Amino acid sequence: MTLTPVEDVVLEQPATQILLGTPAPVRIGHVGTPRPKPSPSLKRPSKMPLETALYRPLVWKGSTGARHAFGHQAFRFLRRTRDRSPNTAMNTVLADGLLHRSDIVTVEVVRPESLAGLEPEWDALWRRCPSATPFQSPAWLLSWARHFAPHRCGAALLRAEGRLVGIVPVFCWQGALLLAGTGPSDRGDALIEPGYEAEAPLLLSALPDAAPENFERIDLQQLATDSPLLAAENPTEWTDERMAGDACLIAPLEGENGLGAASGRQRSHWRHALRQLARLGGSVGLVAPEEVGTAIEDLLRLNALRWGAKGVLADPLMGAFLREAGPALARAGLLRLHEVRLGAERIAVLMVLAGPWAHHGYNGGFDPAHAKLSPSAMLVGLAMSQADREGVTQFDFLRGHESYKGVWGARPVPMQRRIIRRPASG
């Protein structure tokens, strides 16, 4: 029999260690050669169920550079198939019924100059993720990247049948690879479509390739305790440490106006403040879409009046970011700007980000000259009532343990931080 050599295709493990041990990549031989004995990397580890050993994914890196995740049974079939071009071999496996097309995912890396081009499908992915927050949306993160990490924000992508099902945007700062948005964002995480959370190790292993600069460690901050990035295994030989992040304070929305968790005294104070404002001819409500730009300017002005140079929004970079992010969030339907007016004057503004499971109170400001009217209390109660009317079940006060949050029924919810370090060189 004449042997027909073909281009070798390498099946390699992702950086996350999928099977026990640290096996070398498996290289397929030429067509017509006797089937080699299974590599030790493909043997079922002791105490591992056969089904787990067969279907835990390997990664096939084809000639295009895309990484395809397959089960072991499909891999054994690929060893016997004659045509080893990535697309044809994949279609053969699908036709043979070894895998469903939805079981095959690819991992891609996007450079900073291409990140903005993902906005439409990124936004569609965000809307398919019921556990997402606005801090993972393109409206927030693309605005953030343009101001805080211009030309320095890449991303790792996960696709199934070409559809975007996962994204982790990252940037480098002071030797660390960080989630995009770190700093101004009170929450961070990968954005992964339900059903694909188990592929988080593939995204994690691709982060070094997505880094636009050299780095020493991966620093994942403000992760929820059920984050897929916490559950994902370390890349091979990397080590990690975990610690508490900054807790976010969350109040349940229940009872009349969604304020059932607030103290009775606080509810009475809120109603009294609203009546007092009405007697003075004032009003509360949501800022109209066409006034978002001017309301953001008033937010920055009023925050400076209240907090001066020590306020978070006093940083000119934060101001520039919010001037862009505010309208972008409004266009995406993720912004709620609540205001208090006294006559024609806007005396208080509260910025709230609207997500699928909660509204998140981000920041606000008021004119200290009108402090006796309790404008902040009016706005918080208004924001919680609006969130309740929109059908979400929680109001997220985000980071910070200010005492006023407790009287509205907010309780701390722990967050996590994970630092993953490269193996020592040499």
C-alpha positions in Angstrom: 0.0 0.0 0.0 1.3 3.4 -0.9 1.3 5.9 1.9 -0.1 9.3 1.1 1.5 11.9 3.4 -0.8 14.7 4.4 -0.2 17.9 6.4 0.0 17.1 10.1 -2.7 18.5 12.3 -1.9 19.0 16.0 -4.4 18.3 18.7 -3.3 20.0 21.8 -4.7 20.6 25.3 -5.8 24.1 26.2 -3.8 25.9 28.8 -6.3 24.6 31.4 -5.2 21.1 32.3 -8.1 19.0 31.1 -6.8 15.5 32.1 -4.6 14.5 34.9 -0.9 14.9 34.4 0.7 17.3 31.9 0.7 15.4 28.5 2.5 16.6 25.4 0.5 17.6 22.3 -0.7 14.6 20.2 0.3 14.7 16.6 -1.7 12.7 14.0 0.4 10.5 11.7 0.1 10.0 8.0 -2.8 8.2 6.3 -2.2 4.5 6.0 0.0 4.2 9.0 -1.1 1.7 11.7 -3.1 3.3 14.4 -0.7 4.2 17.2 -1.4 3.3 20.7 -3.4 5.9 22.6 -1.3 8.6 24.1 -1.2 8.5 27.9 -2.9 11.9 27.7 -6.0 10.2 26.3 -6.3 7.3 28.8 -9.1 7.5 31.2 -7.7 8.7 34.5 -8.4 6.4 37.4 -11.6 7.2 39.3 -12.9 9.2 36.3 -16.2 8.0 34.8 -15.9 6.7 31.2 -18.4 9.3 30.0 -16.3 12.1 31.5 -13.1 10.8 29.9 -14.8 10.5 26.5 -16.4 13.9 26.4 -14.1 16.3 28.3 -12.8 18.6 25.5 -9.5 18.7 23.7 -8.6 21.6 21.5 -7.8 21.2 17.9 -5.8 24.1 16.5 -6.4 24.1 12.8 -4.4 25.9 10.1 -6.5 29.0 10.5 -5.4 29.4 14.0 -8.9 29.0 15.4 -9.2 26.6 18.3 -11.9 23.9 18.0 -13.1 22.0 21.1 -13.9 18.4 20.6 -14.6 15.4 22.7 -12.3 12.4 22.9 -14.6 10.2 20.9 -14.6 12.7 18.0 -10.8 12.9 18.3 -10.5 9.1 17.9 -12.6 9.4 14.7 -10.4 12.2 13.4 -7.4 9.9 13.7 -9.0 7.6 11.2 -10.4 10.2 8.8 -8.5 10.7 5.5 -9.1 14.4 5.0 -7.6 16.4 7.8 -8.4 20.0 6.7 -10.1 21.7 9.6 -13.4 22.4 8.0 -13.8 19.1 6.2 -12.8 17.0 9.2 -15.2 19.0 11.4 -18.1 18.4 9.0 -17.2 14.7 8.8 -17.4 14.4 12.6 -20.7 16.2 12.6 -22.1 14.0 9.8 -21.0 10.8 11.7 -23.1 12.0 14.6 -20.2 12.0 17.1 -20.9 15.6 17.9 -23.7 18.1 17.5 -22.7 21.3 15.9 -23.5 23.2 19.0 -20.9 21.2 20.9 -18.1 22.7 18.8 -16.7 26.1 19.9 -13.9 28.2 18.7 -11.8 30.7 20.6 -10.6 33.9 19.0 -8.4 36.8 20.0 -9.4 40.4 19.0 -6.9 43.2 18.9 -7.7 46.7 20.2 -8.3 48.2 16.8 -11.1 45.6 16.1 -12.9 45.7 19.4 -15.5 48.3 18.5 -16.5 46.3 15.5 -18.0 43.7 17.8 -20.6 46.0 19.3 -23.7 44.7 17.5 -23.1 41.0 18.3 -21.6 41.8 21.7 -24.8 43.7 22.6 -26.9 40.8 21.4 -24.9 38.4 23.6 -25.4 40.7 26.6 -29.2 40.6 26.1 -29.1 36.7 26.1 -27.4 36.6 29.5 -29.9 37.0 32.4 -27.1 37.2 35.0 -25.2 40.0 33.2 -24.8 43.5 34.5 -24.5 46.8 32.6 -20.8 46.8 33.5 -20.3 44.0 30.9 -22.2 45.7 28.2 -20.5 47.3 25.1 -22.2 50.6 25.8 -20.2 50.8 29.1 -17.0 49.1 28.2 -16.3 50.5 24.7 -16.8 54.0 26.2 -14.5 53.0 29.1 -11.8 51.7 26.7 -11.7 54.9 24.6 -11.0 57.0 27.7 -9.1 54.7 30.1 -7.2 52.3 27.8 -7.2 53.7 24.2 -5.7 51.3 21.8 -4.8 49.0 24.7 -7.9 46.8 25.2 -8.1 43.4 23.5 -10.5 40.5 24.0 -10.9 36.7 24.0 -14.0 35.5 22.2 -15.9 32.2 22.3 -18.0 31.3 19.2 -20.4 28.5 18.5 -21.3 28.1 14.8 -19.9 31.5 14.3 -22.2 33.1 16.8 -20.6 35.0 19.7 -21.3 33.1 22.9 -18.6 34.5 25.2 -16.3 37.5 25.5 -13.7 38.7 28.0 -12.2 42.2 27.2 -8.9 42.8 28.9 -6.2 45.5 29.2 -2.7 45.8 30.8 -1.8 48.1 33.6 1.3 48.1 35.8 2.3 44.5 35.0 -1.2 43.1 35.4 -3.7 41.8 32.9 -7.1 43.2 34.1 -10.7 42.9 33.1 -11.7 45.9 31.0 -13.6 48.4 33.2 -11.6 47.6 36.3 -11.7 50.8 38.5 -14.9 52.6 37.5 -16.8 49.3 37.3 -18.1 47.9 40.6 -18.6 44.4 39.1 -16.5 42.5 36.6 -16.8 39.1 34.8 -16.7 37.2 31.6 -19.9 37.5 29.5 -20.9 33.9 28.6 -24.2 32.7 27.2 -26.1 30.3 29.4 -25.1 26.7 28.4 -21.5 27.6 27.6 -20.2 28.4 31.1 -18.2 25.1 31.1 -16.0 26.6 28.3 -14.7 29.4 30.6 -11.3 27.6 30.8 -10.9 28.1 27.1 -11.5 31.8 27.5 -9.1 32.0 30.5 -6.4 30.1 28.6 -6.7 32.6 25.7 -6.3 35.7 27.8 -2.5 35.8 27.5 -2.9 35.9 23.7 -5.4 38.7 24.0 -3.1 40.8 26.1 -2.0 43.9 24.1 1.2 44.2 26.3 3.5 42.0 28.4 2.2 41.2 31.8 3.2 39.3 34.9 -0.2 38.2 36.3 -3.9 38.0 35.6 -5.9 40.0 38.1 -9.6 39.3 38.0 -11.4 41.7 40.3 -15.0 42.1 41.6 -16.2 38.7 40.5 -19.5 37.3 41.8 -19.1 34.1 43.9 -20.7 32.1 41.1 -18.5 33.5 38.3 -17.3 31.0 35.7 -13.9 32.7 35.9 -13.7 31.5 39.5 -14.6 28.0 38.6 -12.2 27.7 35.6 -9.0 25.8 36.2 -5.7 27.5 36.1 -3.6 27.5 32.9 -1.1 24.7 33.1 1.7 25.4 35.7 0.2 28.8 36.6 -0.7 29.3 40.2 -3.5 31.4 41.7 -4.6 33.0 44.9 -8.0 34.1 45.9 -9.2 36.8 48.3 -12.3 38.8 49.1 -13.2 41.7 46.9 -15.2 44.7 47.9 -18.7 43.6 48.9 -21.7 45.0 47.0 -24.8 45.9 49.1 -28.1 44.7 47.7 -31.6 45.4 48.8 -34.6 43.1 47.8 -37.5 44.8 46.1 -40.7 43.8 47.8 -43.8 45.2 49.3 -45.4 48.6 48.4 -43.3 50.5 45.9 -40.6 47.9 46.3 -39.6 49.5 49.6 -40.7 46.7 51.9 -37.1 46.0 53.0 -36.5 49.6 54.1 -37.0 50.6 57.7 -40.5 52.0 58.5 -38.9 55.2 59.6 -37.1 55.6 56.3 -40.3 54.9 54.3 -42.0 57.6 56.3 -39.1 60.0 55.8 -39.3 59.4 52.0 -43.0 60.1 51.8 -42.6 63.2 54.0 -39.8 64.5 51.7 -41.9 64.0 48.6 -44.9 65.9 50.1 -42.6 68.8 51.2 -41.1 69.1 47.7 -44.6 69.1 46.2 -45.7 72.0 48.5 -42.7 74.0 47.2 -43.6 73.3 43.6 -40.9 70.8 43.0 -41.0 67.5 41.2 -39.1 64.2 40.9 -38.9 61.9 37.9 -36.9 60.3 35.1 -34.8 62.5 32.9 -36.1 62.6 29.3 -33.9 60.9 26.7 -33.3 64.2 24.9 -32.0 65.7 28.1 -29.4 63.0 29.0 -26.5 65.1 28.0 -27.4 68.1 30.1 -28.4 65.8 33.0 -24.9 64.2 32.9 -23.4 67.7 33.1 -25.6 68.5 36.0 -24.6 65.2 37.7 -20.9 66.2 37.5 -21.6 69.7 38.7 -23.8 68.6 41.6 -21.4 65.9 42.6 -18.6 68.4 42.8 -20.8 70.8 44.9 -21.5 68.0 47.3 -18.1 66.3 47.5 -15.6 68.7 46.0 -12.2 67.4 44.9 -12.5 64.2 46.9 -15.5 63.0 44.9 -15.1 60.0 42.6 -16.4 62.0 39.7 -14.0 64.9 40.2 -11.4 63.1 38.0 -11.6 64.8 34.6 -11.1 61.4 33.0 -14.2 60.1 34.8 -16.2 63.1 33.6 -15.1 62.6 30.0 -16.0 58.9 30.3 -19.5 59.5 31.7 -20.2 62.2 29.0 -19.8 59.5 26.4 -21.1 56.5 28.4 -24.3 58.2 29.5 -25.8 58.7 26.0 -24.5 55.3 24.9 -26.2 53.6 27.8 -29.4 55.5 27.2 -29.4 54.4 23.5 -29.0 50.8 24.7 -31.9 51.2 27.2 -29.6 50.7 30.2 -29.6 54.2 31.8 -32.0 55.6 34.3 -31.3 59.2 35.4 -33.5 60.3 38.3 -33.8 64.0 39.0 -35.2 66.4 41.6 -36.3 69.8 40.3 -37.2 72.9 42.2 -38.9 75.1 39.7 -36.7 75.1 36.6 -33.6 74.2 38.5 -32.3 70.6 38.7 -31.0 70.3 42.3 -30.2 66.5 42.4 -29.4 63.7 40.0 -28.9 60.0 40.6 -27.4 57.8 37.9 -28.7 54.2 37.9 -27.7 51.4 35.4 -30.5 49.0 34.5 -29.7 45.3 34.2 -31.8 42.2 33.7 -31.8 41.2 37.4 -31.2 44.4 39.2 -30.9 48.2 38.9 -27.5 49.4 40.0 -27.2 52.8 41.8 -23.9 54.2 40.4 -23.5 57.7 41.6 -25.2 61.0 42.3 -25.0 64.5 43.5 -27.1 67.3 45.0 -26.9 70.9 45.8 -26.0 71.2 49.5 -28.0 74.4 49.7 -31.1 72.2 49.5 -29.9 69.5 51.8 -32.9 70.0 54.2 -35.2 68.7 51.5 -33.5 65.3 51.6 -33.0 65.1 47.8 -30.8 62.0 48.1 -33.5 60.1 50.0 -36.1 61.1 47.5 -34.0 59.8 44.6 -33.1 56.5 46.2 -36.7 55.7 47.0 -37.7 56.8 43.5 -35.0 54.6 41.9 -36.0 51.6 43.9 -39.7 52.1 43.1 -38.9 52.4 39.4 -36.8 49.2 39.5 -39.7 47.4 41.1 -42.1 48.7 38.4 -39.8 47.4 35.7 -39.9 43.9 37.2 -36.4 43.4 38.6 -36.2 41.9 42.1 -33.1 43.7 43.6 -31.6 47.1 43.9 -27.8 47.0 43.9 -26.1 49.8 45.9 -22.7 48.6 44.6 -19.5 49.1 46.6 -19.2 51.1 49.8 -20.6 50.7 53.2 -22.2 54.0 53.7 -24.8 53.9 56.5 -27.7 55.2 54.4 -27.7 51.9 52.4 -28.6 49.9 55.4 -31.8 51.9 56.2 -33.0 50.9 52.7 -32.6 47.3 53.5 -29.3 46.7 51.7 -27.1 43.9 52.9 -23.5 43.0 51.9 -23.0 40.4 49.2 -19.4 39.1 49.0 -17.3 39.5 45.9 -14.1 37.7 45.0 -10.7 38.5 43.5 -8.5 36.0 41.7 -4.9 36.6 40.9 -3.2 34.0 38.5 0.5 34.1 38.2 2.8 32.9 35.5 5.1 29.9 36.3 8.6 31.0 37.5 11.0 31.1 34.6 14.1 29.0 34.5 
